[in-house]
Amino acid sequence: MRPAPPPAPADGGPVLALTVGDPSGVGPDLALIAWQLRRARGIAPFALIADPEMIARRTAHLGMRVAVTPTDWAKAESVFQRALPVIPLAGPLSGVPGAPDPADAAGVIAAIEQAVAAVRAGKARAVVTSPIGKKTLYDAGFRYPGHTEFLGALAESFGPGPHEPVMMLAGPELRTVPVTVHIPLSEMPKRLTAERIVTVGRIVARDLVARFGIAAPRLAVAGLNPHAGEGGAMGREDIDIIAPAIATLRAEGIDATGPFPADTLFHPARRASYDAVLGMYHDQALIPVKTIAFDETVNVTLGLPFVRTSPDHGTALDIAGTGHARPDSLIAALKLADRLAPAPAAA
């Protein structure tokens, strides 16, 4: 798979909507660093949805010289040239580095909702989400397994669907998609169905065409069991579930092949033979892409009526507020969002 050339920054129009994520994590740090590097790294204008006072406190804590300016969506692009534009939340955030506070959960959720609403209203081009601390949200009553599922629910506000969110991890050399995601490994064989594989394969193929500009996507499908089941000797899921799903996708004109043993699917020569891999479970898909390019890999949600990207890492509470957070994955997420959701042409 050949990496796409880096996109040029947008000239104007709606900005990218960046959520604060867990304010006690590295999300605020990375937003500040990305703004500082906006010219050097060719980053398109973005606005951070957060508590401006909390962001100002983090700026001072880090000893950074960044102007933080509360603004609205209409003025965000012009503010971005001289200061970090912040779209204020309705309430304050504590945002103590390394100390998650359940009281901040409502603001974390509201930031995601505001980002999606801004895109729906044409005030922002795409949603870029900073990492969230799921346990803190669960403790506050959040009922979704994670960002992906919540965004799928919010997508219903765009009109009739179905809107089926699908997680893709996209790096410079590899794209992978887990067919089953945030469930215990013990539950995965019960949830893995041919229907699910076909649904995911259709969405991946469609969005590789529509968003990534790949005219004829090639999907490699990983087997579930060692050696893809070894002809049934190590389990029949590859024969009874995965192979029929591949046959259905191929009958629909989608170039899907497999099932392939996962242990030989990710070396350089094999990566040249496909555009994305469908893995059967979370770690099967995420470990290879994060190992190859942890700091450059982006989480992209396919199957939605809007573009959403995110860094591929977590909240990193242990280094929040220390100045040691690396911005590479967030910058890659901002640049990919800019590429997938181009600014409207000037009138």
Salt bridges, closest charged atoms under 4 A:
ASP29 OD1 - ARG58 NH1 2.31
ASP139 OD2 - LYS135 NZ 2.88
GLU149 OE2 - HIS182 ND1 3.60
GLU164 OE2 - ARG196 NH1 2.77
GLU173 OE1 - ARG271 NH2 2.75
GLU187 OE2 - LYS190 NZ 3.50
ASP207 OD1 - ARG206 NE 3.15
GLU230 OE1 - HIS227 ND1 2.67
ASP240 OD1 - ARG236 NH2 3.03
GLU252 OE2 - ARG202 NH2 2.49
ASP255 OD1 - ARG250 NH1 3.58
ASP275 OD2 - ARG218 NE 3.12
ASP283 OD1 - HIS282 ND1 2.78
ASP295 OD2 - ARG326 NH1 3.09
ASP328 OD2 - ARG41 NH2 3.96
ASP328 OD1 - ARG326 NE 3.08
ASP338 OD1 - ARG125 NH2 2.69
